Amino acid sequence: MDIKGKIDEIVSKVKNDKGFAAKFASNPIQAVESLIGIDLPDDQIKTVVDGVKTKLAGDEAGGILGSIKKLF
């Protein structure tokens, strides 16, 4: 499984699907398992969940930074 590819896919799904975003917010491990269709041990899924959260946080920070740069 391409972990980076799956993380990118999940980030896109979270950003574009409000229902999935709510599911990810309430139970990220179950949300990721439902999307990839494979029941993996929670510690392996947690790695993907952490990657998604990190990427989402980075995207939000980049968006805020871009907004600030536009002010100047």
N, CA, C and O of each residue as an XYZ file, in Angstrom:
288
protein
N       0.839     -1.174      0.000
C       0.000      0.000      0.000
C       0.892      1.247      0.000
O       1.852      1.339      0.765
N       0.559      2.191     -0.860
C       1.268      3.467     -0.948
C       0.709      4.406      0.132
O      -0.342      5.018     -0.055
N       1.416      4.511      1.254
C       0.938      5.284      2.406
C       0.737      6.751      2.032
O      -0.301      7.333      2.346
N       1.722      7.350      1.366
C       1.619      8.767      0.998
C       0.416      8.991      0.083
O      -0.318      9.967      0.235
N       0.226      8.091     -0.853
C      -0.919      8.203     -1.757
C      -2.242      8.101     -1.017
O      -3.181      8.842     -1.306
N      -2.315      7.183     -0.064
C      -3.534      7.021      0.734
C      -3.781      8.260      1.592
O      -4.921      8.704      1.730
N      -2.726      8.813      2.164
C      -2.870     10.028      2.975
C      -3.414     11.164      2.109
O      -4.332     11.874      2.522
N      -2.857     11.337      0.919
C      -3.333     12.385      0.015
C      -4.802     12.163     -0.362
O      -5.587     13.109     -0.428
N      -5.157     10.902     -0.607
C      -6.538     10.560     -0.961
C      -7.492     10.888      0.191
O      -8.573     11.435     -0.029
N      -7.093     10.557      1.399
C      -7.934     10.797      2.567
C      -8.054     12.293      2.847
O      -9.137     12.771      3.185
N      -6.958     13.036      2.712
C      -6.993     14.487      2.907
C      -7.972     15.116      1.921
O      -8.764     15.981      2.294
N      -7.918     14.690      0.684
C      -8.836     15.202     -0.333
C     -10.286     14.890      0.029
O     -11.168     15.736     -0.120
N     -10.518     13.684      0.501
C     -11.872     13.266      0.893
C     -12.368     14.098      2.082
O     -13.526     14.514      2.104
N     -11.505     14.340      3.060
C     -11.884     15.148      4.230
C     -12.245     16.573      3.793
O     -13.214     17.149      4.286
N     -11.473     17.126      2.882
C     -11.705     18.501      2.435
C     -12.969     18.639      1.594
O     -13.629     19.678      1.634
N     -13.313     17.601      0.832
C     -14.398     17.720     -0.138
C     -15.697     17.025      0.251
O     -16.710     17.215     -0.422
N     -15.699     16.239      1.300
C     -16.886     15.477      1.703
C     -17.174     15.758      3.179
O     -16.516     15.216      4.068
N     -18.167     16.612      3.422
C     -18.468     17.032      4.800
C     -18.882     15.848      5.668
O     -18.556     15.818      6.855
N     -19.589     14.879      5.106
C     -19.995     13.700      5.860
C     -18.792     12.891      6.304
O     -18.715     12.450      7.451
N     -17.848     12.696      5.384
C     -16.636     11.960      5.728
C     -15.785     12.768      6.717
O     -15.171     12.199      7.619
N     -15.752     14.076      6.546
C     -14.981     14.926      7.465
C     -15.526     14.791      8.886
O     -14.752     14.722      9.841
N     -16.842     14.752      9.032
C     -17.445     14.591     10.355
C     -17.113     13.213     10.926
O     -16.823     13.076     12.114
N     -17.159     12.199     10.068
C     -16.825     10.837     10.504
C     -15.357     10.760     10.920
O     -15.025     10.118     11.917
N     -14.479     11.412     10.159
C     -13.056     11.426     10.478
C     -12.809     12.150     11.797
O     -11.965     11.734     12.592
N     -13.545     13.232     12.028
C     -13.371     13.994     13.266
C     -13.821     13.187     14.487
O     -13.203     13.265     15.548
N     -14.891     12.417     14.334
C     -15.411     11.679     15.488
C     -14.697     10.354     15.725
O     -14.503      9.956     16.874
N     -14.301      9.665     14.654
C     -13.617      8.374     14.794
C     -12.686      8.171     13.596
O     -13.039      7.472     12.646
N     -11.508      8.775     13.640
C     -10.627      8.749     12.470
C     -10.184      7.346     12.049
O     -10.064      7.071     10.855
N      -9.946      6.473     12.997
C      -9.484      5.125     12.641
C     -10.566      4.395     11.848
O     -10.276      3.796     10.813
N     -11.790      4.441     12.319
C     -12.887      3.778     11.626
C     -13.131      4.423     10.256
O     -13.424      3.722      9.287
N     -13.012      5.739     10.171
C     -13.220      6.439      8.906
C     -12.181      6.010      7.871
O     -12.515      5.765      6.711
N     -10.929      5.922      8.295
C      -9.859      5.519      7.374
C     -10.060      4.075      6.937
O      -9.917      3.763      5.755
N     -10.390      3.185      7.876
C     -10.624      1.785      7.518
C     -11.764      1.658      6.515
O     -11.688      0.852      5.588
N     -12.826      2.452      6.693
C     -13.959      2.372      5.764
C     -13.569      2.849      4.372
O     -14.079      2.340      3.374
N     -12.675      3.816      4.303
C     -12.264      4.353      3.009
C     -11.314      3.413      2.278
O     -11.454      3.203      1.073
N     -10.351      2.847      2.997
C      -9.380      1.982      2.317
C      -9.914      0.567      2.117
O      -9.396     -0.187      1.294
N     -10.949      0.211      2.871
C     -11.572     -1.084      2.680
C     -10.784     -2.266      3.218
O     -11.056     -3.411      2.858
N      -9.821     -1.998      4.069
C      -8.997     -3.049      4.649
C      -9.014     -2.879      6.162
O      -8.845     -1.771      6.671
N      -9.218     -3.979      6.876
C      -9.200     -3.928      8.330
C      -7.788     -4.233      8.804
O      -7.376     -5.391      8.862
N      -7.050     -3.180      9.143
C      -5.678     -3.314      9.616
C      -5.643     -3.081     11.124
O      -6.582     -2.520     11.688
N      -4.570     -3.509     11.775
C      -4.428     -3.202     13.201
C      -4.449     -1.687     13.430
O      -3.943     -0.917     12.614
N      -5.042     -1.274     14.554
C      -5.208      0.151     14.837
C      -3.896      0.918     14.826
O      -3.874      2.079     14.416
N      -2.795      0.300     15.266
C      -1.522      1.026     15.289
C      -1.035      1.348     13.879
O      -0.377      2.368     13.675
N      -1.347      0.497     12.906
C      -0.967      0.792     11.522
C      -1.852      1.888     10.939
O      -1.372      2.775     10.233
N      -3.139      1.821     11.239
C      -4.060      2.853     10.760
C      -3.735      4.194     11.420
O      -3.858      5.243     10.789
N      -3.323      4.162     12.681
C      -2.991      5.392     13.406
C      -1.881      6.163     12.696
O      -1.885      7.394     12.703
N      -0.937      5.459     12.088
C       0.132      6.112     11.322
C      -0.466      6.920     10.175
O      -0.051      8.052      9.927
N      -1.435      6.344      9.480
C      -2.100      7.041      8.376
C      -2.905      8.220      8.918
O      -2.860      9.312      8.352
N      -3.643      8.008     10.010
C      -4.444      9.071     10.622
C      -3.549     10.239     11.024
O      -3.884     11.396     10.768
N      -2.421      9.943     11.646
C      -1.491     10.997     12.050
C      -0.967     11.762     10.835
O      -0.825     12.984     10.881
N      -0.684     11.047      9.759
C      -0.223     11.697      8.531
C      -1.286     12.616      7.950
O      -0.978     13.713      7.485
N      -2.541     12.169      7.975
C      -3.647     12.995      7.471
C      -3.797     14.250      8.321
O      -3.930     15.352      7.790
N      -3.776     14.082      9.639
C      -3.914     15.237     10.536
C      -2.780     16.232     10.330
O      -3.008     17.442     10.330
N      -1.566     15.734     10.155
C      -0.412     16.602      9.933
C      -0.565     17.370      8.629
O      -0.305     18.572      8.575
N      -0.987     16.677      7.581
C      -1.142     17.323      6.280
C      -2.269     18.355      6.320
O      -2.136     19.441      5.756
N      -3.371     18.023      6.980
C      -4.469     18.983      7.103
C      -4.030     20.222      7.875
O      -4.364     21.344      7.495
N      -3.292     20.023      8.946
C      -2.797     21.153      9.743
C      -1.848     22.007      8.913
O      -1.897     23.235      8.988
N      -0.995     21.380      8.133
C      -0.066     22.109      7.276
C      -0.792     22.893      6.200
O      -0.408     24.021      5.890
N      -1.840     22.312      5.625
C      -2.618     23.003      4.598
C      -3.334     24.209      5.184
O      -3.399     25.264      4.554
N      -3.877     24.054      6.398
C      -4.554     25.175      7.053
C      -3.560     26.286      7.370
O      -3.863     27.464      7.176
N      -2.392     25.924      7.848
C      -1.367     26.923      8.166
C      -0.920     27.637      6.893
O      -0.713     28.850      6.903
N      -0.771     26.900      5.811
C      -0.379     27.497      4.538
C      -1.433     28.453      4.021
O      -1.105     29.491      3.447
N      -2.702     28.110      4.221
C      -3.792     28.987      3.804
C      -3.807     30.273      4.595
O      -4.034     31.348      4.039
N      -3.571     30.173      5.872
C      -3.523     31.357      6.738
C      -2.334     32.226      6.355
O      -2.447     33.449      6.278
N      -1.193     31.585      6.116
C       0.008     32.311      5.733
C      -0.212     33.040      4.410
O       0.206     34.187      4.252
N      -0.870     32.373      3.462
C      -1.166     32.997      2.172
C      -2.059     34.210      2.338
O      -1.871     35.220      1.661
N      -3.028     34.117      3.230
C      -3.925     35.253      3.485
C      -3.178     36.413      4.075
O      -3.436     37.563      3.718
N      -2.260     36.138      4.968
C      -1.459     37.197      5.604
C      -0.564     37.870      4.563
O      -0.432     39.094      4.547
N       0.046     37.064      3.699
C       0.932     37.627      2.676
C       0.168     38.570      1.748
O       0.724     39.567      1.288
N      -1.098     38.265      1.469
C      -1.899     39.105      0.591
C      -2.156     40.477      1.185
O      -2.403     41.440      0.459
N      -2.096     40.567      2.515
C      -2.335     41.849      3.174
C      -1.199     42.839      2.902
O      -1.411     44.051      2.937
N      -0.002     42.327      2.632
C       1.157     43.197      2.460
C       1.503     43.318      1.046
O       2.458     44.014      0.702
